[in-house]
Amino acid sequence: MKKILLLVAVFTSALVQSSFAQNTHSPELLTSYYSLKDALVGGDAETAYKKASELNKAIENTDSKIVGSKEKAELLKHTALIYGTKDIKVQREHFAPLSTGIIALAKSAKLSPDPIYIQYCPMKKSSWLSSDKAVKNPYYGSAMLTCGKVTETIN
């Protein structure tokens, strides 16, 4: 009887943990963020404009258990400022506070089962997230593509 109860307890615990982990992932949000970052790395203002709009929708659709209403409003404000212009310099300026908010979110909620790398540009004094350890700077693009370093890994 003790073995059956133990087995049921282990199974229930595994099921609850699995369910919780699935509910905290937000792949659309992180994928959209990475796409916007990549457009800024490439210096493509038109694509950044489109990707910021997609990120805005992903943020709007993110469960309130993952991102609270105050944080959501702040993130939406910054994505709107990015897709409100097709000037790459202005888009990059607004990407810094957006990244600050996304980094805080990534630290508080498990957005991905994969590692997330926090990278830092000393020239801009700002960070961003990447799915890859290799530094590709969204703040300066090809002018300073590899300027920066990985400062933290979120697992």
C-alpha positions in Angstrom: 0.0 0.0 0.0 2.9 2.4 0.8 4.4 1.7 -2.6 1.2 2.6 -4.4 0.8 5.8 -2.4 4.4 6.7 -3.1 3.9 6.0 -6.8 0.7 8.1 -6.9 2.5 11.0 -5.1 5.5 10.9 -7.5 3.2 10.7 -10.6 1.1 13.6 -9.3 4.2 15.7 -8.5 5.6 15.1 -12.0 2.3 16.0 -13.6 1.9 19.2 -11.7 5.5 20.2 -12.5 5.1 19.4 -16.1 1.9 21.4 -16.3 3.4 24.4 -14.6 6.4 24.4 -16.9 4.3 24.3 -20.0 2.1 27.2 -18.7 5.1 29.4 -18.1 6.7 29.1 -21.5 5.9 31.9 -23.9 7.7 30.9 -27.1 5.8 33.5 -29.3 7.0 36.4 -27.2 10.6 35.3 -27.1 10.7 34.3 -30.8 9.2 37.7 -31.8 11.7 39.5 -29.6 14.6 37.6 -31.2 13.3 38.4 -34.6 13.2 42.1 -33.8 16.7 41.9 -32.4 18.0 40.2 -35.5 16.4 42.9 -37.7 18.2 45.6 -35.7 21.4 43.6 -35.9 21.0 43.6 -39.7 20.2 47.3 -39.8 16.8 46.5 -41.5 14.4 49.2 -40.3 11.5 47.9 -42.4 11.8 44.4 -41.0 12.3 45.8 -37.5 9.1 47.8 -38.0 7.2 44.6 -38.9 8.8 42.5 -36.1 8.0 45.1 -33.5 4.4 44.9 -34.5 4.5 41.1 -34.2 6.1 41.4 -30.8 3.4 43.8 -29.8 0.8 41.2 -30.6 2.7 38.4 -28.8 2.9 40.6 -25.7 -0.8 41.4 -25.9 -1.6 37.6 -26.1 0.7 36.6 -23.3 -1.1 35.2 -20.3 -1.4 37.5 -17.3 0.2 34.8 -15.2 3.4 35.4 -17.1 3.4 39.2 -17.4 1.4 41.5 -15.2 -0.7 44.3 -16.5 1.8 47.0 -15.5 4.7 45.2 -17.1 2.6 44.4 -20.1 1.7 48.1 -20.6 5.4 49.1 -20.3 6.5 46.5 -22.9 3.6 47.5 -25.3 4.7 51.2 -25.0 8.2 50.4 -26.2 7.1 48.1 -29.0 4.7 50.7 -30.2 7.5 53.3 -30.2 9.6 50.9 -32.3 6.9 50.1 -34.9 5.9 53.8 -34.9 9.0 54.7 -36.9 11.1 53.3 -39.7 14.2 55.1 -38.5 16.7 52.5 -37.4 18.4 54.8 -35.0 15.2 55.6 -33.2 14.2 51.9 -33.2 17.5 51.0 -31.6 17.0 53.7 -28.9 13.7 52.2 -27.9 15.0 48.7 -28.0 17.1 49.3 -24.9 14.2 49.9 -22.5 12.2 47.2 -24.2 15.1 44.8 -23.6 15.3 45.8 -20.0 11.6 44.8 -19.5 12.0 41.5 -21.5 15.1 40.6 -19.4 13.2 41.2 -16.2 10.4 39.0 -17.5 12.8 36.3 -18.6 14.3 36.3 -15.1 10.9 36.0 -13.4 9.1 33.5 -15.7 10.4 30.6 -17.7 9.9 31.9 -21.2 11.8 29.0 -22.9 13.1 25.6 -22.2 16.3 26.6 -24.0 19.1 28.8 -22.4 18.6 32.5 -22.8 21.8 34.6 -22.9 21.8 38.1 -21.5 24.4 40.1 -23.5 25.7 43.6 -22.7 27.1 46.4 -24.9 29.5 48.6 -22.9 29.3 51.4 -25.5 25.5 51.6 -25.2 25.5 50.6 -21.5 22.5 48.4 -22.3 21.7 44.7 -22.5 19.6 42.4 -24.7 18.6 38.7 -24.9 19.9 36.2 -27.4 19.3 32.5 -28.1 23.0 32.2 -29.1 26.2 32.8 -27.1 27.8 34.6 -30.1 27.4 38.4 -29.7 25.6 40.2 -32.4 25.0 43.8 -31.3 21.5 45.2 -32.1 22.4 48.7 -31.0 25.2 49.3 -33.5 24.7 46.5 -36.1 27.5 46.1 -38.6 29.4 49.1 -37.3 30.2 47.2 -34.1 28.7 43.8 -34.6 30.6 41.9 -32.0 30.8 44.6 -29.4 29.6 43.1 -26.1 29.7 40.1 -23.9 27.5 37.5 -22.4 26.9 38.5 -18.8 24.4 35.9 -17.6 22.6 32.8 -18.8 19.0 32.0 -17.9 18.2 28.3 -17.9 
